[in-house]
Amino acid sequence: MSNKEVRVRFAPSPTGPLHMGGVRTALYNYLFAKKNNGKFLLRIEDTDQTRFVPGAQEYIMDALKWCAIFPDEGPGIGGNHGPYIQSERKSHYAPKAQELVDRGWAYYAFDTAEDLNQMREQAKQMKMPNWQYNSITRGAMKNSLTLPANEVEARIKNGDPFVIRFKMPRNRDIRFEDIIRGWVVVNTNNLDDKVLYKSDGMPTYHLANIVDDHEMEISHVIRGEEWLPSAPLHVLLYEAFGWECPQFAHLPLLLRPDGNGKLSKRDGDRLGFPVFPTNWTTSDGEVYSGYRENGYFSGAFINMLAFLGWNPGTQQEIFSLEELVEAFSLERVSKAGAKFDADKTKWFQQQYLRSTDNTILAKELKAKQRLSEDLDYLEKVCNVMKERATFIKDIHTEGDYFFQAPRDYDETVLKKKWKADTHQIMTNWLDIFKNIEEFNASNVEAAFKNYLIEIDKGIGAVLPAFRLLVTGKAMGPSMFEIVEILGQQESVKRMETGLNNIPA
């Protein structure tokens, strides 16, 4: 890597919520910047005002904040290369478009929408369905390359609408090295004369993107694979301006779980998992679910995203954000599309939950479930339940017996395990249980095992009935730990109630 400072940017358009593919692009930019002691910029690309969605910019910034992806420069953050919202940079683009015209790299085009549609229809009739405005067809169109100079001047003076198009050179091989894909070669005969500046006085993505990246001193452009077809034009634009071209890295697509096509914004709720970092509510009140509101830790979400297209080259799978920074490299990003795996995502969440301090879990549990129990009690519940939970809410739903006595009893256990002598066995065990003096899990376990020896029964004949009386469930964590948390008095009360409710 050169001595030039690493400066990268994430440049979303505020046209809706930030898809998880966009978050991954932001993440890879962030990791690359931090790994190389560089800067990570956020730039909002809102030049297409027709697709602007109110609230989308705020959503993007809130989602990145939840993911702990904090820009060094950007809207509301500051920096020496602002403004960081393209609509506020409007004055930067017209002079640059004019500069390209003056240099012979671009031209004015006065063709109306009707003119363009007419040419497309003619092309279809001639069995040329994919008509393009390019180095061949531009000669038959109304532009500053075909019209007399005085007419061009008059049209501009009269206020006739026009666009500025890039003058794509004929039959040139454009070569550039992509960090992920290696050398890319595209012949200009396959490229059209893209519009750089629109009749509404706004630049297109292509011009604004290049001007902003240059003025913000971006060293590496790390973006999605869908922009790869635009890269040859961008390379030529850098050449046209006489600017140094940044290094490119085009990330692989995120694919649906079956690998059949790109994971889209509409796939999430349809397939039963979120595709957005946080909830998004449309203008008509439709809600698309997010990972945050579904109970995921942001660290688990980020850990999962990092592995969609990248691997560390080791067996390690659980990484903190700091560890991801240390391990990350673009050279280990795959060219092939990455299949999203909802089950693997839940596995990451489980690992994060299990490694989270019980005090933190207890505070979250208390707040989210609005519980009245004290934190000390909730910490003990979290300690025994988190191995069986995926989300914090599962600790409450799966361990509901920690918060209320059972109202009914598992029918399967009653049918299979509650034998003719079970009622008497449990009555005798209750007599022993209520007289255990130093009441804790180990003493209860020792008394229970002694009782099994005394009555000559296996654990499977007695423990399920014990669990049923106290929790109403067929399964759960250690019964001895459960009763220690509940306490002797509450456990005795539940056993007595159960023996009264379940027929002998």
N, C-alpha and C positions, 0 to 999 in steps of 0.2 A: 504494500500500500504506500502511496506517495506521502510526502510530508504535508500536503495540503490538509487543512482541517476538515474532518468528516462533518458534513452538514446534510441531513436528510429531512424529508418532509412527508407528512400524511396530508393529502389534499382532497377531502371528500366534498361532494356536492350536497347541498341541503335540499334534496329532493324527496326526502322520506327518512325513515329510521335507518340507523347504521347496522347493516347486516354483519353477521359474525365473520364473513370473509373480509369485510372492511376492517373489523377489529384486528384480525390476524395481520393484515397489511400494516396497520398502525403498530402492532406489537413487534413485528420483524424490523420495522424502521427504528423503533425505540431501542430494541436489543442491540442492533447494529451500531447505533449511535453511541450507546453507553459502553459497549464493548471496546469501541475505538476512541473513547474520551471525546466524542463529538457532540453535536447539538441536534436535537429533534424538534422540528417545527410543525405546527398545525396551521394549515392554510385552508380557508373556506372558499371553494370555487363555485361562485354563484352567478356566473355570467349568463347562464341560461335562465332568464327570469320567468319564462313560461312554465318551467317545471319546479319553480321555487315552492316549498311547502312550509308554511308558518310553523315554528316550533322545532323544525328539524335541526337547525344549528345548535339550539340549546340542548336538544336530545344528544347530539354527537358529543358535545363537550361533557355532559353529565355522564354518558356511558364510558368515556375514556377515564373520567375521574373515578368511577366505580372500579374500573379495571386497574387502577393505580398506574396508568400510562399518562405521565404528566409531561406536557410539552415544555421545552425550554423557551420557546418563543411562540407567539400566536395571539389570537383575539383575547383581549382581557388579561393577557400576560405581559405583553410588551416585547421589546426587542429592537434592534437597530435596523431592521429590514422591513418594517411595516409600510403601509397597512397590511394586515394578514387576511383581509376579506377582499376578494377580487373586485366586487362592485365598487369598493372604495379606492380602487387602483385604476379606475377607468381612464384617467388622463395619461396613463403610462403606455396605452396600447396603440392609439391612433398614430402617434409619431413613428412607432416601430413598424406599423403596417405600411406607412408612407415611405419609410426608409427602404423597405423591401421593393416597393414599386420603383423607387429612384435607382436602386441597384440592379434592376432588371430581373429580380427574383419573384416578382408578383405583378399583377395587373388588375385593372378595373374591369368588372363584368356587369353589364347593364341588363342582362337577360331577365325577363319577368318569369314568374311561376308558370304562366301560360306557354311561354317560349320553351321552357325546359320540358314541360309535359308533352308538348308537340313533338319535340325531338325524341323523347322516350317512346312515344307511340309510333313514330316513323321507324325507329330502330326495331321495335317489336314486329312490325309488318315486314321488315327485311330480315326477320329471324335472328335479330341481335338483341336478346332480352335484357342484357346487363349493360345498357348504355352508360357511359361515363363521360364526364366533362374532363378531357385529358389532352395530351399533347397532339393527338390526331384531330379530335372533334372541336377543339377550341377555335380552329380556323373558320368554322362555319357558324360561329356564335357572335353575339353582340358584345364585344369587349375592346379594350384599348389596344389589343394586338391586331384587330381587324378593322376598326373604325379609324377614319382620319383624325389626326391629332386635334384639329380645330373643333371637330364634332365632339370628341371626348371632353375637351375643355368646356364647350358650350353646355353639354349635358350636366357636368358637375356644377357649373355656374348656375344652371337653371334649377338645381336641387333634385334632378332625376335620381331615383333610388339606385344604388349600386352596391355590390360587394367587392371585396378584394380577394382574389384567388391566388394561390401559390402557383408559380409557373414551373411545373414538374419537368425536369430535363428529360430528354428522350434517350432511351436505351443506355442507362447507366446502372452499373451494379453498386448498390449501397451495401457496405460491409460495416458491421460493428460487432464487438465482442460483448456478449451478455454473460454476466458472472455466473448465472445458473445454467444457461443453455449453450454456452460456447459461441462460436462464430455464427452470425446470422447474415445471410446474403439475399437481397431482394433486388430484382431489376425494376427500374422505374417505369418500364412499359406496362407494368401491372398496377401502377398507382395513378390516381386521378388528381386533378387540380383542386385541392381542398380549399374551401372558403376559410379565410383567416380573419376577415373582418366583415361583420354583418351590416345590413342596411339600417339596422336600428341603432348603430353606433357602438355596438358591443363586440368584443373579440370572440372568436370561437375558442373552444378548449385548446386547440393546437397552438395558437399564437399566445394566448394568455399564459398557458402552461410554460412555454419556453421562455418568455420574457420574465415571468416571475421567478422561475428556477434560476435564471442567470442573475437577476438582480438580488436574489436572496442567497446567492453563492452556494447553491446546492451542488454537492460533490457526487452524490449517488442517488439515482432515481430507482426506488424499490417499489414496484407496483404490480397489480394483477396481470395475469396472462392476457386478459382481454385487450390490453393496450399494446401488445406486441405488434399487431399490424400497423399501428400508428408510429412505431419507433423509427422506421426509415425516413418518414417525413420529418420527424423531430431532429434526426441527425442532420438532414439537409438544411433545416432551419438554422441550426447552430452554424453550419458552414456558411449559409447566406449572410448571417450577421457577423461572421468572423469571430465567433465566440468559441471557447473551449467547451467541448461536449462532456457532460457528466457520464459516469459509468452507469450502465443499465443493469437491472436485475428484475426479470419478470417471473412472478411467483405462480406456482401451479394452481389450477382451479380447485375449489372445494366441491366435491361430488356428493350426490345423494348416497344414502347407505348402500343401495344396490349397485352403485357405480354408474348408473344410467343417467348421465346428464348432470349439469351444474346444479348445486344446491341453491334454490331460489328463495326469495322472500316469502313465497306462498307455500313452500313445502313444509314449514315447521309445524304449525298447528294441525295441518292435514295429516302429517305423518306421526304426530304425537310427541314432538319435542320442540323447544324454542329454537329460533334461528337469530334472535336478537339478544343483545346483552341485557337490556332492560325492557319493560313493558312499553309498547307504543300504542297510543290511542289515536285513531284517525279522526278527521273533522266531523264524520258522521257517527262517531261514538263506538266504532268497532275497535276491539282491543286485541292486539297481537302480543302473545306472552313473551316474557324475557327471562333470562337465567336468574337475574337478581330476585325477581318476584317469585320464581319457582323454588327459591331456597338454596341456590348454589352459592358457595363461597367464590368470590371473584378470583382468588388464587387458583382454585380448581379449574375454573373456566379458562383462565389464561394458560395454565399448565396443559390442558387438553388442546387448546388452539395451537400452542407451540408445536405440538407433535403432528399436526395436520399439514404435512409437507416438509418437516424437518426432523432429523433424529441426531442425538448427540454422539452416536458411534459407540455407545456403551450400553450396559444393561439398565442403567438408572432411568426411572420413569417419573419419579416425584421430584419436582424442582420448585424452589421458591423463585420469585422474580429475580432476585440477586444471583441465584445459581444459574438461571437461564441466561442472564447477561454474560456471565463468565464462560458458559459452554457454547454460546451461539456463534455460528458462522454461516454466511450465505453459501459457502462451498458445500455444506451438508444439506442444503435445501434441494428437494427432488424436482425433476422436470415433470414427472407424471402427476396427474390429478390425485388428490387425497380424498379418500372416502370417509365421510363422517360416520361415526359409530356412537349411537346414543347410549348403548350399554357401557362402552368404555368411558364415556363422559360421566356416567353415574359412578363408575369405579373410581375415577379421580376424585369425585366429590366424597365418596366413602373414605378414601385415604386421608383426605384433608380433615374430615370430621374427626376421625380417630386420633389424629395427631394434634388436634386443637386442645388447648388447656381447658380443663373442666370449669374453671372459673369463668372463662370467656363464654363457653357453651351455656353455662347456667344463666348468665346475664342475658344472653340472646334468647334463651328459652323463656325466661321470665317475661321479657319485654314482648316477644312475638306472640306468646300464648296467653299473655295477661294473667299470669299465675300469682297467687297470694302467698305461696310457700316461700320460706326464707332461702337465701342463696346457698347456705351451708347444706341444706337438705337437697336442693336442686343439683348441687355439685356431685353429691353421692349418687343421685339418680343418673346423671350424665355419665358418670364413671362406669356404671354397670351396663348402661343401655347403648352407649355410642358404638360398640362393636357390632350392634345389630341394626343400626340406623344408617340411612343414606343422607337424610336431611334432619335438621334440628327439630322440625315439627314431628318427625317419626319418633323421637324420644318420648314425646307426649302421647301420641296416638298409640304406639306399640306398647308403651309402658303406662297406659291409662290407670292401671291398678295402683300406681304410686300416688295417684291423686284422688281416687275414689274407690270404695269397696266394690267388689263385683256385683253386678245386678243380675247376671245370668251366668251359666256354667257351660263350658264347652261340651256339646252333645256327644262328640266322638269319644272323649275321655270317659264320659259317663257310661257309654255303651260298652266300651272295650276294657276299661280299667276298674270301674266301680263294681266290685264283685259282692257276693252275699255277705262276706265277712269284713268288707272294707270299712263299713260304718263303725264297727267295734274296734278295728285296728286303729282308725284315726281318732276315736274317742280316747283310747289308751295313750296314743301318742300325744294328744292334747294335754292329758294329765301330767305327762313328763315335761312337755314343752313349757307349760305355764310356771313350772317350778325350777327352771334353769336360772341359777342365781346370777352369775356374771354373763349377761346376755350379749353375745356377739356371734358373728358368723362361725368362727372356729368351734366355739363351745356348742352351738346348736348342731353343727355337723357331727361333732363327736358324740353327742347324745343320740342323734338320729341313727348313726351307725351302730351304736351299742344296742339300740332298740331293735334294729334289724336282726342282729345276732340273737337277741333274746327271743324273738318270735320266729326265727328261722325263715326269714323272707328275703327275697332279692330286692335290690333298690327299685327295679322296674315295677314291682308290685305295690309299692308304698309311695314313692316320691311323686308320681303323677297325681295321686289323690291329694297329697299335701299341697302341691302347686295349685290344684283346682280350687281347693277351699280358700286359699289366700288370694289368688289372682283371678280365678275364673278361666284361666288359659290352659292350653295344652303345652305351650313352650315358652321359653324365656331364659334370662340369665340365671345364675346360681340361686336356688331357693334360699340358701343360707345367707347370702348377701342381701336378698330381697327382704327377708324378715328382719335383718339387722337394721336396714334403712327404715322400714315401717315401724319398727319398735315392737317390743314384746306385747304391750297392751293392745295395740291395734291388730297385731297378728292373731292373738288369742280371740279377740272379738270377732274377727272374720271367720276363724275356724269354727267357733261356736255357732255363728249365723249359718254357715254352710251346712254344718251337721244338722241343724234344725230344718233347713230348706230342702236338703237332698234326702229322699226317702231311704230308710234303713233297708 
